[in-house]
Amino acid sequence: MKELLELLEKDCTQPVEQLAAILKQTKEEVRAQIKCLENDKIIVKYQPIIDWEQAGEDKVTAIIDVRITPQREVGFDAIAERICRFPEVVSLYLMSGAYDLSVMVEGHTLKEVSQFVATKLSTIDGVISTTTHFMLKRYKYAGVIIQDREEDHRLVVSP
């Protein structure tokens, strides 16, 4: 099952016939495994990786470091669950270190993202502070090099 997950994670558009050949299983066995993985919420979603800049769309992405006060009996979860409900939030992680949550936010303009931080995020009870980092350029996302211009992907070996 792990090998199937790795193949799907690398390229979920592979036909079932191709997956079955690689795994040395029947198409029906692979289909059944995929269905089981989807039902068990191990496979959560199939999502393409889109280079929005190449598609002519301007998006502003920011990573926001958030320090919060954990709440009695629920810790960080209650605030994190509230933050992840905002449509501007693309991803949210509990972190170790200098801050508690790392929030990735997308908007159409710097002002739109700044307004989200000022009016929605920083006003939540328990939020102590925020630090916003605007993403200037995306080089690699989800294991994929964006706008890969290198012809030869072999590593250089020197004597």
C-alpha positions as CSV (number, residue, x, y, z in Angstrom):
1,M,0.0,0.0,0.0
2,K,2.9,2.4,0.7
3,E,4.3,1.9,-2.8
4,L,0.9,2.8,-4.3
5,L,0.7,5.9,-2.1
6,E,4.2,7.0,-3.2
7,L,3.3,6.5,-6.9
8,L,0.1,8.5,-6.5
9,E,1.8,11.3,-4.5
10,K,4.4,11.6,-7.3
11,D,1.8,11.7,-10.1
12,C,-1.9,11.0,-9.3
13,T,-2.8,11.2,-13.0
14,Q,-1.2,7.9,-13.9
15,P,-3.8,5.5,-15.3
16,V,-4.8,2.5,-13.1
17,E,-3.4,0.2,-15.8
18,Q,0.0,1.7,-15.4
19,L,-0.1,1.6,-11.6
20,A,-1.2,-2.0,-11.7
21,A,1.7,-2.9,-14.1
22,I,4.3,-1.2,-11.8
23,L,2.8,-2.8,-8.7
24,K,2.4,-6.2,-10.4
25,Q,-1.3,-6.3,-9.4
26,T,-4.6,-6.4,-11.3
27,K,-6.4,-3.2,-12.2
28,E,-9.3,-4.3,-9.9
29,E,-6.9,-4.7,-6.9
30,V,-5.4,-1.3,-7.4
31,R,-8.9,0.3,-7.9
32,A,-10.0,-1.4,-4.6
33,Q,-7.0,-0.2,-2.7
34,I,-7.4,3.4,-4.0
35,K,-11.1,3.3,-3.0
36,C,-10.2,2.0,0.5
37,L,-7.5,4.7,0.9
38,E,-10.0,7.4,-0.1
39,N,-12.7,6.0,2.2
40,D,-10.3,5.9,5.1
41,K,-9.3,9.5,4.4
42,I,-5.6,8.5,3.8
43,I,-6.0,10.0,0.4
44,V,-7.6,13.3,1.2
45,K,-7.6,15.1,-2.1
46,Y,-6.1,15.1,-5.6
47,Q,-4.8,18.5,-6.5
48,P,-2.8,19.8,-9.5
49,I,0.2,22.1,-9.0
50,I,-0.4,25.3,-10.9
51,D,2.1,27.9,-11.8
52,W,-0.3,30.9,-11.4
53,E,2.4,33.4,-12.6
54,Q,2.8,31.4,-15.8
55,A,-1.0,31.3,-16.2
56,G,-1.1,35.1,-16.0
57,E,-2.7,35.4,-12.6
58,D,-1.2,37.6,-9.9
59,K,-1.4,36.2,-6.4
60,V,0.2,37.3,-3.2
61,T,1.3,34.7,-0.8
62,A,2.4,35.3,2.8
63,I,3.6,33.1,5.6
64,I,2.6,34.4,8.9
65,D,4.2,33.4,12.2
66,V,1.6,33.5,15.0
67,R,2.3,33.4,18.7
68,I,-0.8,32.4,20.7
69,T,-1.8,31.6,24.3
70,P,-2.9,28.0,24.5
71,Q,-6.4,27.6,25.9
72,R,-7.2,25.4,28.9
73,E,-8.0,21.8,28.0
74,V,-7.8,22.4,24.3
75,G,-4.3,23.8,23.9
76,F,-3.6,25.3,20.5
77,D,-6.3,23.4,18.7
78,A,-9.3,25.7,19.3
79,I,-7.5,28.7,17.9
80,A,-5.9,26.8,15.0
81,E,-9.3,25.3,14.0
82,R,-10.8,28.8,14.0
83,I,-7.9,30.2,11.9
84,C,-8.1,27.4,9.3
85,R,-11.8,28.2,8.6
86,F,-10.8,31.5,6.9
87,P,-10.9,31.2,3.1
88,E,-7.6,33.1,2.8
89,V,-5.8,30.4,4.7
90,V,-4.1,27.9,2.4
91,S,-2.2,25.9,5.1
92,L,-1.7,26.0,8.8
93,Y,0.9,24.2,10.9
94,L,1.6,23.9,14.7
95,M,5.3,24.6,15.1
96,S,8.0,24.2,17.7
97,G,10.4,27.2,18.4
98,A,9.9,30.9,18.5
99,Y,6.3,31.0,17.3
100,D,3.3,28.6,17.6
101,L,1.5,28.6,14.3
102,S,2.7,29.0,10.7
103,V,-0.1,30.2,8.5
104,M,0.1,30.4,4.7
105,V,-2.3,33.0,3.3
106,E,-3.1,33.9,-0.3
107,G,-4.7,37.1,-1.7
108,H,-4.9,39.2,-4.8
109,T,-2.9,42.1,-3.4
110,L,-0.5,43.0,-0.6
111,K,-3.3,45.2,0.9
112,E,-5.8,42.3,0.9
113,V,-3.3,40.0,2.8
114,S,-2.4,42.9,5.2
115,Q,-6.1,43.5,5.9
116,F,-6.6,39.8,6.7
117,V,-3.8,39.9,9.2
118,A,-4.9,43.2,10.8
119,T,-8.7,42.7,10.9
120,K,-9.2,38.9,11.1
121,L,-6.1,37.1,12.4
122,S,-4.6,39.5,14.9
123,T,-8.0,40.2,16.5
124,I,-8.7,36.6,17.6
125,D,-8.6,36.1,21.4
126,G,-5.5,34.3,22.3
127,V,-3.3,35.7,19.5
128,I,-0.3,37.4,21.1
129,S,1.6,38.5,18.0
130,T,2.0,38.0,14.2
131,T,5.0,38.4,11.9
132,T,4.2,38.4,8.2
133,H,6.7,37.3,5.5
134,F,5.6,38.0,1.9
135,M,6.7,35.4,-0.6
136,L,8.7,37.0,-3.4
137,K,9.2,34.0,-5.7
138,R,8.4,30.3,-5.6
139,Y,11.2,28.0,-6.8
140,K,9.9,24.6,-5.6
141,Y,6.4,23.5,-4.4
142,A,5.2,20.1,-3.2
143,G,8.4,18.5,-4.5
144,V,8.1,20.0,-7.9
145,I,10.6,22.6,-9.3
146,I,8.7,25.5,-10.8
147,Q,9.9,26.6,-14.2
148,D,12.7,24.1,-14.3
149,R,15.1,25.3,-17.0
150,E,17.9,22.8,-16.4
151,E,18.1,20.3,-19.3
152,D,20.3,17.7,-17.6
153,H,19.0,16.7,-14.1
154,R,22.0,14.5,-13.2
155,L,24.1,15.7,-10.3
156,V,27.6,16.9,-11.1
157,V,30.3,14.5,-10.1
158,S,33.8,15.9,-9.7
159,P,37.0,13.8,-9.2
